[in-house]
Amino acid sequence: MDVNQTKEQVKQTADESIPTEMKAWEIVKPGSINGAVSPLRYTTKPVPKPKRGEVLVKVIACGVCHTDLHVTEGDLPVHKEHLTPGHEIVGRVVQMGAETRRFKLGDRIGIPWLRWTCGVCEYCRSGRENLCPNSLYTGWDHDGGYAEYVTVPEGFAYRIPARFDSLTAAPLLCAGIIGYRAYERANVPAGGTLGLYGFGGSAHLTAQIAMKQGIEVHVLTRGEDARKFALQLGAASARGTYDMPPVKLDSAINYTPVGDVVPKAMEALKPGGTLAMAGIHSTDIPQMSYPSHIFHEKNLTSVESNTRRDGEEFLTLADRLNIHPEVTEYPLAKADEALKYIAKGDIRGACVLRVSEG
């Protein structure tokens, strides 16, 4: 039998096994996850069809990110009615749209926050696609992974290193990648001191990378359990969010969505130090004193999404350094409970939804 005919028959068999409907979460009306009326609804939706250049993925696992909470609660305006959240997705390719050739049926791939960029604006052409004004995002502009199936443009998906099982790999796709970009933006010197403000899914991965590269890590976070976890991972100290670290910091990353952390973090920096803001959302930053917070050539910068190059670099580094996300597992039907846990701000590692076996 002709090889191409065999491949086409396999493709058709896979396509025909796909149901027409799936279980999924959707945002009904943004609001507090702990409110009297839930902003989310667990429902049945049509299985999406892959468009040109896209593949359909059967979801195995989806991480629960703090950004999902921001979208659900309305801190970030919803870009799509009845949106399904979720952008740390691991699954298997089950159907290919027209003009796709990067993956094959059955491949395990990862779907991140960054879904699409235009490729022609000044930022895309200069290697800064994360600043593309036309960019689109999984779980914000397009339905995400709190569902049994999801589509993705094949050029924006990642191959998952074999070292990681699907639940462990899920947090790498945003918490890990964004943490890595924040770490790079923070300009941590070799053998230096790094402060991490907040210690959730992203920070606990950044801490592992930093410590395995000889950086001394100091954690400042509100949760007692999170502080204990940081010390277990090897942090040099763990104190409250608004405490001063025991030493001056070369660099710091603020993972919290709270602007009044910034003056404290800037005050904790050495001359020439850098504070990177890792979140997509933050409350306003209060007035700062020039001599206390800005002088001595201190730097304040932010992180906006990531480039695909960031993702490839991070996954390679995580594989080489054997980074281990700490995962709390939830079934898909309890995604709202996972978001409530994240809202408490005292989590151990990352939360991940198990959607299917694979």
N, C-alpha and C positions, 0 to 999 in steps of 0.2 A: 504494500500500500504506500502511496505517496506520503512523504513526511509532512508536507504542508496540509494535506487532507487529514492526516492523523491529528495534527495540532488543532485544526479547525473543529474536528469532532470533539476533542477534549474541551475546547472553549465552549461549544454549544452545550455539552453535558453540564458543565459548571453553571452556565447561564440559566439553564432550565431548572436547576435545583434551588434557585434563589426565590424566596417567597415574594409576594407582592406587598405585604405589610410587615411592620416590625414594632416592637416595643421601644418607646423612647420617652424622654422627659422634654418638656417645653416650658418656656417662661410665659405665664399667662399675663401677669402684670408685675413689673419689678417692685420689690418691697422687701422688708426685713425677713430673713430666713426664719427668724424666731417670732414673727408676727402671728396674730390670731388667724389670719388668712395666708396660706402659703403662696408665694409667688410662682411656684412650680406645679406642674401637673404631670403625672405618669400616665401615658396614653398610648394609642396606636397611631402610627403614621405610615404613609406609603414608603416603601424602600426606594431611595433615590436612584436615578439612572445616570451613569457616567456620561458626561459630555465629551466632546472632542478633546483629546489630550488628558483625559481623566481616567482613573481606575476606581472601581467599586471595591470597598474593603469590608470584610466581615470583622467586626470589632471583637477582639479578645479581651482587652483591658483599656481603661481610660483613667488617667490620673485626675484628681480633683484639685484644681489650682485655686489660689486666692483670687486670681483674675475672674474665675467663674463666679465667685461670690460677689465681686464688684459688678459684674454684668447682671447677675440675678437680682441684686438689691438696688440696682439703678445708679450706682456710683459712676458707672460707665453707661452712657445711653445705648439702649438696645438698637441695633441697626436693622433688625429683621423681626417681623411679627412671628409669634409662636416659635421663637428661636430655641433650638436644642443646644445647650452649652457643651463644653468639653473640647480640649485641644492638646491633650497628652495621650495620643491614641496609638495603640499597637494592634495590628490585625493582619489578616491574610487577604491577598488579592483574589477576588472571586469573579470579577468581570472587568473587561477592558473596553474603554471607549475607542472611537476612531483615532487613528494616528498615534497609538501608544506602542512603545517598544522597549521602554526601559526595564520594566518588570515582566514577570511571567505569572500565570495562574499558580496560586499556592504560595507565592513569596510572602514572607513576613516583613512588613514595613511599618515605619513610624510616621505619624501625621502630627505636625507641630502647630504652633500658634500662627506663624506666617504662612498664609495660604497662596498668595499671589502678589506679584509686583509687575509693573508695566514694562520694565526692561528698556525704556527709551528716555525717561526723564534724566535730568542731570545727576540725580543721586544714584539711580540704577547704573548709569554709564560710568560713574566714578567709583563703583564698588561699595556704595553705601545704600543698598536697596532697602535697608531697614528704615530709611527716611523717605521712601517713595510716597508722595502725596496721594497716589492712587491705590495704595496697598490694601489688600483684603485679608481677613483673619478668620481662622477656624473657630467656631463657637462664639462668634461675634457678628461677622457679616454673613456667615454661612453655617448651616447646621453642623454641630460637632458630634463628639463621641459618647454622649450620654444616650446611646442608642445602639441598636444591634448592627446597623450598617451605616457607612458614611462614604462619601466620594472625596477624592483629592486630585488636583493636577499632579501628574506623575513627577514633574520636575521639582516639586516642593516637598516630596516625601523622602524619607531616609531609610537606608538599609540598617537593620538592627544587628549589632555585633552578637555573635553566637553565644558569648559568655553570659548574656543577660536573658533570664526568662521574661515572659511578656509583662507580668505584673511589676517586676523590678525595673524593666526598661521604660515603662510609661512615664515616671516622673523625670526621666532624663530629657524628655522631649520639650519641656518648657522650663520647669524648675532648674534643671541642669544647664540647659543652653543659656537661659537668661542669666543664671548665676555666673556662668563662665564669662559672658560678655561684661557683666558688672565687675568681675574680678580683673579682667583685662583693663577696663576703664579706670579702675582704682589705682593703677600704676604701683602695684605692690613690689617693693625692691627685694632682691634676693636676700633671704635670711631676715626679712623685716617683720614688723608687727602689724597685724590686721585685726580691726574690730568689726564684728558682725552685729548689727542692730536688728533684732528679730531673729528667730531661729526655727523657721518652718521648713517646708519642703526644699526650697531653693538654698537657703543658708546652710543646711546640714550637708548638702552636696558640695557647695563651695568650700566649706570648712575642710572636708576630706581632701579635696584637691590641694588646698593651701598647705595643710599639714604634711601631706606626702611630698611636697616640694620644699619642705624646710621652713615654712612660715609659722610664726608664733601667733596663734589665734586666740582672741579674747571675745567672748560672747556677752551681749547685753540685751536681755529680753525679759518680758514681764512674767512669763510662765515658769513656775517652779519646776514642773516636770521637764520643760524644755531646757532649763539650766542644768538639771541633773543629766539629761541626755547629752548635752554639749560636753560636759566633763567626762562622761563615759567614752565619747568619741576621741577625747584627747585634747580638748581646749585647755589653754593655760589658765583661764579663769572664766567664770560665768557669774554675772551680776545683773541687777535690775536695769531696765531700759534707760533710766535717767541717772544712773550712777556713773561715776568716772571709772575708767579701767585702771588697773594697778600700775600701768606704764603708759607713757605717751605712744600714740599710734602713728606708724608711717602711712597707713591707709585705712579706710573704713568703707563699709557698704551698708546703706540703710535699706533693709528689706521691709520695714514697716510702712503702712500708708499714713503715717502721722508726721506732719510737718514740724511739730515742736521738738522732735528728736534732733533735727538738724543743728540747732545751735549747740546742743550738748556734744554732738559728734564732732563738730568743727572745733570746739574748745579742746577736745581730747587729742586732736592731731598735733604732731610735731610740725615745726616750720617746714614748709614745702610739701606737706602731706595732702592727700586727696580723699575726698568723700564722694562716693558714687551713689546716686539714688537709683535703686534697682526696679522700683515699682512703676506700673503704668498709671497709678492713681495715688494722690497724696492730698491730705488737707493742707491748708496754707501754711507757709513757713513764717513764723513770727519775726519781728524785727531783730536784727543781729547787731552786735557791737563790732565796729571795724577793728579796734585793737585786740579784742578777745577772740573774735571768730574768723576774721578774714585776713588780717595782716600777717606778715611773715611768709608771703607767697603761698598761702593755702589755696587749694583748688576745690571747687564744688561743681560736679558734673552729673549728668543723668544718662539713663539707658533707655533707648526706644527700640523695642523689639530686638531682632537679631538678623544677621544675614545668613544665608544658607552655608556660607563658608564657616561662620561661627559654629553652626550645628555639626558640620562634618569634623571640624577640629575638636570640638568637645567630645563627641562620641568616640573618636579615636583615642583621645586622652583618657576618657573614662574606662575604656577597654584596657589600655596599657597600664593604668594605675590601679585597676580593679576597684573602682569606686562602687560602694554598696549602698543604694538607697534603702532607708528603713521604711517599710511599707505597712500600713494598716489597711486591710482588705474589707471592702463592702460589696454586697451584690448590687447589680444595676438598680433594682427596685428600691434601694435605700440610699440613693444619691443625695436626697435631701438631708438625711441624717449625717452623711459625710460632710456636707456643707455647714451644718450646724456645729460639727466638731471643729472645723477649721475656723469658724467665727469666734470660738472661744479663745483662740490665740495661744493655746498651750498644748501644741501637738508634738508628737514624737515622730519626726520624719515627715512622710507624705501619706496621703490617703489615695487609694486606687480602687476603682470599680472593676470587679470581675464580670465581664459581660458574656463570655462564652469560653469553652475549653479550646485550647490550641497551643 
